[in-house]
């Protein structure tokens, strides 16, 4: 089952048992979100991050995700400077 998030409230409420995660485009650009830690999602197989997401994130942790098969990151994500 694919879980889709677009707000910080949804992100923080995610259950640890999800297997597929999609972040809607232009989402989770909150200045308080500077670290993205996926390590609690031990069953995660697929991550899809839309365009222009996580503009303030400086560190991403994908440690210990032995079931992870794919990660897709959209354009201009993890940056404040688009198309540079």
Secondary structure in CASP SS format (residue, H / E / C, confidence):
PFRMAT SS
TARGET T0000
AUTHOR 0000-0000-0000
METHOD secondary structure of the structure
MODEL  1
X C 1.00
X E 1.00
X E 1.00
X E 1.00
X E 1.00
X C 1.00
X C 1.00
X H 1.00
X H 1.00
X H 1.00
X H 1.00
X H 1.00
X H 1.00
X C 1.00
X C 1.00
X C 1.00
X C 1.00
X C 1.00
X C 1.00
X E 1.00
X E 1.00
X E 1.00
X E 1.00
X C 1.00
X C 1.00
X C 1.00
X C 1.00
X C 1.00
X C 1.00
X C 1.00
X C 1.00
X C 1.00
X C 1.00
X C 1.00
X E 1.00
X E 1.00
X E 1.00
X C 1.00
X C 1.00
X C 1.00
X C 1.00
X C 1.00
X C 1.00
X C 1.00
X C 1.00
X E 1.00
X E 1.00
X E 1.00
X E 1.00
X C 1.00
X C 1.00
X C 1.00
X C 1.00
X C 1.00
X C 1.00
X C 1.00
X C 1.00
X C 1.00
X E 1.00
X E 1.00
X E 1.00
X C 1.00
X C 1.00
X C 1.00
X C 1.00
X C 1.00
X C 1.00
X C 1.00
X C 1.00
X E 1.00
X E 1.00
X E 1.00
X E 1.00
X C 1.00
X C 1.00
X C 1.00
X C 1.00
X C 1.00
X C 1.00
X C 1.00
X C 1.00
X C 1.00
X C 1.00
X C 1.00
END
